[in-house]
Amino acid sequence: MMDKSMEWALLIGRFVLGSIMTGHGLAKVFSLTRVLETFEQLGIPPLATLGMIGIEVIGGIALLLGIGVRLASFFLSTVMLGAVLFDWSLGLLAGYEFPLALFGLSLFYTLVPCQLGILKLPFPYETYRIFKRLFSKKSTRGTLQNLNERRRSS
């Protein structure tokens, strides 16, 4: 179990990452035509561009609210890994450092659970286990409460 100062530090870092990702995603939304043209000139299809923008906005908001932090961070880290690899291919002075820092922070929040948030959706495998138990024939009343209690105690 983490102490309170560590929890607050994780919360602050999550707010920073969420703010950056949401801000950059919304900036792309408000100049969507120009962004789509620019990314298409770089060889990135419009559908992929829209997907990346959606992940930035939705993932950033999820981090700010503390909803599905690990899952949102996973998707954000994949987007940022793509940005790092693209910038890296342009050379060492192309400005890959900022996407690399965001990738590292996203990957960190994918691996480290945060206790502070509105709703903590577990990582995909844990989600699968919860739904499997909830909808199995042996499902009993209060199963979700039992799972939450077990998760808190571990």
C-alpha positions as CSV (number, residue, x, y, z in Angstrom):
1,M,0.0,0.0,0.0
2,M,1.3,3.4,-1.0
3,D,1.5,6.3,1.4
4,K,-0.5,9.5,0.9
5,S,2.3,11.6,-0.5
6,M,3.0,9.0,-3.2
7,E,-0.7,8.9,-4.1
8,W,-0.8,12.7,-4.4
9,A,2.3,12.8,-6.5
10,L,0.8,10.2,-8.9
11,L,-2.4,12.3,-9.0
12,I,-0.4,15.5,-9.9
13,G,1.5,13.6,-12.6
14,R,-1.7,12.2,-14.0
15,F,-3.2,15.7,-14.2
16,V,-0.2,17.0,-16.0
17,L,-0.3,14.2,-18.6
18,G,-4.1,14.4,-18.9
19,S,-3.9,18.2,-19.4
20,I,-1.2,18.0,-22.1
21,M,-2.9,15.2,-24.0
22,T,-6.3,16.8,-23.9
23,G,-4.9,20.2,-24.8
24,H,-3.0,18.8,-27.8
25,G,-5.9,16.7,-28.9
26,L,-8.4,19.6,-28.7
27,A,-6.0,21.9,-30.6
28,K,-6.0,19.3,-33.4
29,V,-9.8,19.1,-33.3
30,F,-10.2,22.9,-33.7
31,S,-7.9,22.9,-36.7
32,L,-9.0,19.5,-38.0
33,T,-8.9,20.3,-41.8
34,R,-5.3,21.5,-41.6
35,V,-4.2,18.6,-39.3
36,L,-5.8,16.0,-41.7
37,E,-4.0,17.6,-44.7
38,T,-0.7,17.8,-42.9
39,F,-0.8,14.2,-41.6
40,E,-1.9,13.0,-45.0
41,Q,1.1,14.7,-46.6
42,L,3.2,12.8,-44.0
43,G,1.7,9.5,-45.2
44,I,-0.8,9.0,-42.3
45,P,-4.3,8.1,-43.5
46,P,-7.2,10.4,-42.3
47,L,-8.9,7.6,-40.4
48,A,-5.7,6.9,-38.4
49,T,-5.3,10.6,-37.7
50,L,-8.9,10.8,-36.4
51,G,-8.2,7.8,-34.2
52,M,-5.1,9.4,-32.8
53,I,-6.9,12.6,-32.1
54,G,-9.8,10.7,-30.4
55,I,-7.4,8.8,-28.2
56,E,-5.6,12.0,-27.2
57,V,-8.9,13.8,-26.3
58,I,-10.7,10.9,-24.7
59,G,-7.6,9.4,-23.0
60,G,-6.6,12.8,-21.7
61,I,-10.1,13.4,-20.2
62,A,-10.1,9.9,-18.7
63,L,-6.8,10.7,-17.0
64,L,-8.1,14.0,-15.7
65,L,-11.1,12.3,-14.2
66,G,-9.4,9.1,-13.1
67,I,-11.6,6.9,-15.2
68,G,-9.8,3.8,-16.6
69,V,-6.4,5.3,-16.0
70,R,-4.4,2.2,-16.9
71,L,-6.4,1.5,-20.1
72,A,-6.3,5.2,-21.2
73,S,-2.6,5.3,-20.5
74,F,-2.0,2.2,-22.6
75,F,-3.7,3.7,-25.6
76,L,-2.0,7.1,-25.1
77,S,1.4,5.3,-24.9
78,T,0.7,3.6,-28.2
79,V,0.0,6.9,-29.9
80,M,3.1,8.5,-28.3
81,L,5.2,5.5,-29.4
82,G,4.1,6.2,-32.9
83,A,5.0,9.8,-32.6
84,V,8.5,9.0,-31.1
85,L,9.2,6.5,-33.9
86,F,8.1,9.0,-36.6
87,D,10.2,11.8,-35.1
88,W,13.2,9.5,-34.5
89,S,13.1,8.6,-38.2
90,L,13.7,12.3,-39.0
91,G,16.9,12.4,-37.1
92,L,18.2,13.2,-33.6
93,L,17.4,16.9,-33.8
94,A,13.8,16.5,-35.0
95,G,12.4,17.0,-31.6
96,Y,11.5,13.5,-30.4
97,E,12.2,14.4,-26.8
98,F,8.8,15.7,-25.9
99,P,6.9,12.7,-27.4
100,L,9.4,10.4,-25.7
101,A,8.7,12.0,-22.3
102,L,4.9,11.7,-22.9
103,F,5.4,8.1,-24.0
104,G,7.4,7.3,-20.8
105,L,4.8,8.9,-18.6
106,S,1.9,7.1,-20.3
107,L,3.7,3.8,-20.0
108,F,4.3,4.5,-16.3
109,Y,0.6,5.1,-15.7
110,T,-0.1,1.9,-17.7
111,L,2.0,-0.1,-15.3
112,V,1.4,1.7,-11.9
113,P,-2.1,1.6,-10.4
114,C,-3.5,4.9,-9.1
115,Q,-5.7,4.9,-6.1
116,L,-7.1,8.4,-6.5
117,G,-9.8,8.8,-9.1
118,I,-13.5,8.9,-9.8
119,L,-13.6,5.4,-11.1
120,K,-10.9,2.8,-11.3
121,L,-11.5,0.5,-14.2
122,P,-8.9,-2.3,-13.9
123,F,-6.6,-3.3,-16.7
124,P,-8.1,-5.5,-19.5
125,Y,-7.4,-8.9,-18.0
126,E,-8.8,-7.9,-14.7
127,T,-11.9,-6.5,-16.5
128,Y,-12.3,-9.8,-18.3
129,R,-12.2,-11.7,-15.0
130,I,-14.7,-9.4,-13.4
131,F,-17.2,-9.8,-16.3
132,K,-16.6,-13.5,-16.5
133,R,-17.5,-13.9,-12.9
134,L,-20.5,-11.5,-13.1
135,F,-22.1,-13.2,-16.0
136,S,-21.3,-16.8,-15.2
137,K,-24.0,-19.2,-14.1
138,K,-22.5,-19.3,-10.6
139,S,-22.9,-15.5,-10.3
140,T,-24.4,-14.5,-7.0
141,R,-25.7,-11.3,-5.6
142,G,-22.9,-9.1,-4.4
143,T,-20.2,-10.6,-6.6
144,L,-18.9,-7.2,-7.8
145,Q,-18.7,-6.1,-4.2
146,N,-16.7,-9.1,-3.2
147,L,-14.3,-8.6,-6.1
148,N,-13.8,-4.9,-5.2
149,E,-13.1,-5.9,-1.6
150,R,-10.6,-8.5,-2.7
151,R,-8.9,-6.0,-5.0
152,R,-8.7,-3.4,-2.2
153,S,-7.1,-5.8,0.2
154,S,-4.4,-6.9,-2.3
